[in-house]
Amino acid sequence: MPNNGSDVDLVVLVNQYDLDILTQECEDDNGTEYSESSRSLRFGKLNLICLVKDKDFQAWKMATRALKQIASLRENGVVTREEAMVLIDRVQDPIFNGSDHSLSFIKEIARHRFRQRLK
């Protein structure tokens, strides 16, 4: 989870035209291209994660909800950047995401780990 020195990550759904305009205006040349339909653009402390495909945007939303739930089960309320990246990758993975239980699986793992700590 963010700390005082963290950059701000903002995920937005844009069309290709808007992505091209934002890319021209960002501070770091063409940004970081994750795929042809997603790019991270820096504007000072703002890391604008631009997604062109709705399914990618929905996967980010699902991962964000799961991360909030996982954080709420932890005593310190923290999910590390590495954990967040793994979760987002798993949610976006077509094999993992193809199953009906992707979000419920993530929630169950979080509950199981929480119960383990209580023992």
C-alpha positions, 0 to 999 in steps of 0.5 A: 500500500502507498506510503508518504513517498509513494507515487500515485498510481491511477488506472484509466480506460482510454481510447487509442486516440487519447492514449496517443495524446497522453503519450505525447504529453508525458515526461518520459518519452513514450512511457512504459509499454506493457502491451500494445493496449496498455501503457504507464505514463509519468506526470511528476508523482502521477503514474497514469496507467492507461488501458485501452481494452475494457477487459484489462480495466475490469481485471484491474478493478477486480484485483484492486477490490481483492487487494483491499479485502486482503489488506483489511484482513491484515493487522497492519493493513498492508499489501506489498507492491510485490504482492499486488503485482503478482495478484494483478498478473494472476487476475490478468492471466487468461488461464487463471482468469478463465475460471469462474473462481478467480476472485473467490479463490483469491478471497479464500486464500486471504481468509485461510492465511488470516486464520493461520495467523490467528492460531 
